């Protein structure tokens, strides 16, 4: 698979066509309008592993169920209209899965392959260089349930560096009400993007390399694996983990975000020298890219943050020191106030 790229900035034309970088800093899909972010794989997927390892409890079932329900809605949007109606017809469902496999590779989630498929009964696939095996099981379950209109039960495991996944229709699983995702509140903001004169995408996006053959997006400065993930799904998973495991989850997420970005800063101090990187990623719009110590102690406002704990950790990591202490609050909808000390 290859992508035709903008001759001016190098961003794949399909990425520019399918996504909108709004002037208020929100990155969204043109298909269903869902909000997304471009984030280091480790910041989200690594945080989930950290939670499970720290608490010493199994969380795979929580992750799969939350991601499955979110992914079903995502596929409902991507495979919609006349194309969706055709893709859900029994003779053409395989085409629907191929569309989603390509989509997964394009947004940096995985290099996947369909091995066997029997409409309405079974799906067998393999996946390598996957952003998070358990999250991807939820992604595929959601796609299956969107295209087949039936609940399924997954069986998955690893052989060497490759993960194998089998889905089987299970009519004994109860039908459920439509998942209501919580949209992030929006506040007035101005990102001030310098945009490509040809495709209109903010110029900083050209720093990413879309390696569709490997199912990855790579930050060419840091070498980090970047993924595009929808915000509502991310927040749903973290919300369900907090409900099941306790109110310490947001604190754990914020500290993991802080520590991950501190490591990146150690390797690339000039690249993450201020908070301006947050804008092009869809993270939120800080009132100041270079807040002073007094501003940090009083609180730096971030407008349209995608997730409060993660954004608070980012702000503290970039603007504070190695041993910085921080907290946050939401003084009004769509505004996060992060206080950093030390």
N, C-alpha and C positions, 0 to 999 in steps of 0.2 A: 504494500500500500504506500502511496505517496500523496503528498498534498501540494497543490499549486499555491505558491506564496506571493504575497504582495511584492512587486518589484522595488518598492521604495523602502519598506521597513522590514520585510522578510517574514512577517506574521502570516500564517496560512490563511488564505482567503475564506476558507470554510469557517475558521474560528471567528474572523471578523464578521462574517455573515450571520452566524448563529448567536453571537453575544453582543451585548450593548454595554459600553462603559458610560454610564450616565454622568452628567456634570456634577451631581451631588455625591459622587463617589461610589454609588451602588453598581455592582456588576451583575447583570441579569441575562437570562436566556431570552432570546427573541421568540422562542416557540411558546412556552407556557408562562413566561414572565417570572419564573422562580429566580431567587437571588443565589449567586455562587461566589466562590473565592478561589484564588490561585494560591495554594499554601504548600509549604514543605510537607511531604508525606509524613515525615517523622513527627511533626507537631501534632497531627491528629491521630494517625494510626499508632504512633509510638505512645501517645498519652493513654490510649485504650489498653495497650499491653502493660504499661506502668501501673494502671489502676488494678488490673487483675493480679499482677505479681505482688504489689504492695499489700493488698487486702487478703490475698491468698484464697480467693473464692472464684469459682467458675463464672464467667460473665458472657461466654460465647452465645448462650441462648438469648440473652437480653439484646446483644448486638445484632444478631441475625434477625430477630423478630422486628426490632425497630427499623433496621435498614431495609428489610423486606417490604414493610408497609410503605416506607418512603419511596423506595425504588419503583414500586408498582405505580405510584402517582407520577413519578418522573417519566416512566416509559409510556404511560397514558398520554403525556404531553408530547413526547418526542415522536411516537408512532401514533399520530392522530389524523383526523380528517379523512380524505379519500384514501391516502396511502395507508393509514391505520386500518381502515375497514378492509382493504385488500389484504394487508399483511395478516389479519386475523382469520381470514378464510383458510380452511384446512389445507388446501394445496399450496398456500403461499406463506404459511407460518414460519417455515425455515428461513425465508427471506427476512422476516422480522427479527429473528435471532442474529442473522448475519449483520443487519443494520446496527443492532445493539453491540455486537462484538466490535465493529468498526468504531462506534461511538466511544466505547470503553477505551480503546487504544488511543483515540484522538484526545481524550481528556486526561490521559496519563494514568489510568487505573490498572490496566493489565494487557498482556498479550495472551489472547484466548483463542481457542479453537473448538468448534463443534465436532464431536466424534460420532455421535449416534443420536437419532431423534425419531420418536414415534409420536405423531400428533395426538394430543390429549392423554398420553400415557407416560412417556419417559423422555428425559433429556440427559445426555451424557457429554461432558466437555472436559477439557484440560486447560490449565492456565499456568503461565510462567511469568516471572517478573511482576508479580501481583502486588498492588499497594498494601493490601492487608487481606490475608486469605479469608478470615471470618466475615469481614465486611463485604467481600466480593461474593461470598455465598449468599448473603442477604440481597445483594444487587441482582444476582441471577434468579433467585427465588421470586423477587418482585417482577422481573421481566417475564418469567414463566407464567406467573399468575395474571399478569396484564394481557399477555397474548393468548393464553389458553382459557382464561376465565374460570380457572379452577385452582384450589389450594394444592400445595405440594409439600412433600417431606424430603429434605435433603440428606444425602449421605456423601461424606467428603473425607479426603485424606491425602497425605503427601507421600510421594515416591521420589526419592532424590530431591531435586530442586523443583519438581513439578507437582502441582496440586491437581487432583482429579475430583470431579463433582458429578453426582448423579441425582436427578430429581425425579420423583415418582408422584403421580397424582394420588391424593389421599382424600377420598370422599367422606371419610369419617371426621376430618378436621372441621370444626365449626366455621360457618360463615361469620364474617365480622362486619361491623359498621365501618364506613369509610373513615380513614385516619384524618383527623383534623390537625394540620400542621400550623404552627404558630409563626406567622410572619413577623420579622423584626420591625419594630416601630421605626418610622422615618422622620428625620428632622431636616430643616433647611441646611444646606452645606454647599461649599464650592470647592471642587478638587483642583481647579486651575490646570487641567491637563494640557500639555503640548501634544497635539495629535498629528498623526501621519497625514500628509496632504492628499494621499491617494486613497487609503482605506478608512481613515478616521479613527483608528485605534491609537490609544496613548502610546507615546514613543517607548516607554519603558518595557512594554510587552515584547518588543523585539529582542530583549535580552534572554528570552526563553527559546529553547530549541525543541520543536515537536518531533520526537522520534517515534513515529507511528508504528514502524516495524517492530519495535520493542515495547510498545504500549507505555511510553514514558514521555513526560515533559521535563526537560533538564534546564536548570538555571546555569547559564554558561559562565557566570562569574564564580559562584560558590560550588558548582558541581552537584548541587542538591537535586533530588527527585521532587518535582512539583506535581501536584494533582489539582484538578478542578473538581470541586465538590459543592453540592448545593447546601446552602446555609440551613434551610429548614430541616433537612435530614440530619445534619451534624448536630443541631440543637436538640432534635428529637431524641437521638441516641444518648446524649449527655443528660437530658432530662429524665429519661427512663432509668439510666444508671443511678442518678441521684435519688429517684423514688425508691428503687430497689435496695440500694446500698447505703444511703445516708447522705446527710448534708455536707459531709467533708469532701465530696466529689468536686465541687467547683474550686475549692482551695487546691486540691491535688492537680487539677487541670491547669490552674494559673501558675503554680510552681513549676510544672513540667514545661509549660510554654516559656517561662522565664529562663530556665536552665538550658533549654534547647537553643534559644536565641543568644544566650551568653556564649555558648560554644561556637556558634556561627560568627559572632563578633570577634572572638579570639582569633579566628582564621581569616576573617575579612573585615577588619575594622573600618576601612574607608567605605565599603559598600553599604554597611548598616550603620553609618555614622550619625544618622538622624532618622526621624519618623516619617520622612517623605515616602519611603518605600511602601508604606501601608496603603497609599491611595490607589495605585495601579493594581494592587492585588484584590481590592474590594474589601479590605479589612475595616475601613472607617477613615474619617477625616479629622486629624488632630488640629486643634486650634493653633498650635505652634509646632513647627517641625523641629525646632531647637529650643525647647523650654529651658529657662534658667532654673537654678536651684530653688529660688523662691517660688517660681511657678510650679515646680514639681511638688513642693511641700504643700502649697495651697490646693493643688489639684489641676491636672491637665485635662481639658475636655476633649473627648473624641466623639464626633458626630457620626451617626449611622454605624455603630460598631456591629460586627456580625455575631460576636459572642463575648460577653463581659469578662469572664475569667481569662480566656485566651488573649484578648486584646490588652487587658491589664498587665499580664505577664510580658507581652511584647514591649509595651511602653516602658515598663520598669527595667527590662533587660537592655534596651537601647539607650535610654536616657539616664538610668541609674548606674551604679557600680556593681561590682561582683557580689557584694554582700547587701545589696539594697533590700529594704523592707518596703512593702507596698500594700495598699488596700484600694477598694473601689466602691462606688455607689452609683445609682442611677437617679439623678436629681429630677429628670423629666424624661418622657418617652423619647427614645432615639438619641439620648445623650448619656455618655459614660464619663464619670469623673474619676481619674486615677491619681492617687496621691503616692508619691515616692519619697522615701527618706533614706539617708545613708549613702 
